[in-house]
Amino acid sequence: MDCSIPELKKLVDGMGFTDFCSINAGNLNNRLIHALVERWWPSTHTFHFPCGELGFTPLDFAMLMGISFERGRELPYDERYSKLEEAEKMFPGIISSDMRYGNVTLSYLKKCQEPLNNHNYDSKMDIVYAQAFIAYMIGNLFFSNGVTSFRSGYLTALTDYDILGAPGFDWGTPIMAVCIGGLMKSQF
């Protein structure tokens, strides 16, 4: 997200992603991630190293990701957003080809952010751009479902009221659960 647009940064930060968005993606090391996945033992939910076992706690997750636990409301999920009519209320201009099996495609969410790159946007659309950015981030990074779409039920967490500074959600618990679930699936 373009940090030179202060209103959008404020909206995204207000949802609890301030620290996470400050992580430099250039610091990622795929070999390290691959090595950690290989050392994961699903029976004990720990990493096994030559020096011993290492558990992964919510505090570890919060320190590494910058996303806290149990500091906010439970993350809502509502299937009504899987209908095009409901998704249109949040993302004007979305069409049926932008949805797949009731989920919003990541390509649509990415396309929704293109006006940000040109700095040619209407200030009334700030909320739509922030919603698209957060939905893309959640769908691509946190709740990736192995396909190129975002589970529409999570759009309920991005309603105008919530994104305008209402108390945040507990993003840490479901995100860590998805991470551990992914580690469990990675084992043969």
Secondary structure as UniProt FT lines:
FT   TURN            3..4
FT   HELIX           6..12
FT   HELIX           13..17
FT   HELIX           18..21
FT   HELIX           25..27
FT   HELIX           30..38
FT   STRAND          40..41
FT   TURN            42..45
FT   STRAND          46..49
FT   TURN            50..51
FT   STRAND          52..55
FT   HELIX           58..65
FT   HELIX           79..82
FT   HELIX           84..90
FT   TURN            92..93
FT   HELIX           96..98
FT   STRAND          99..100
FT   TURN            101..102
FT   STRAND          103..105
FT   HELIX           106..112
FT   HELIX           114..118
FT   HELIX           123..125
FT   HELIX           126..137
FT   HELIX           138..142
FT   STRAND          149..150
FT   HELIX           152..158
FT   HELIX           160..163
FT   TURN            164..165
FT   HELIX           172..186
//
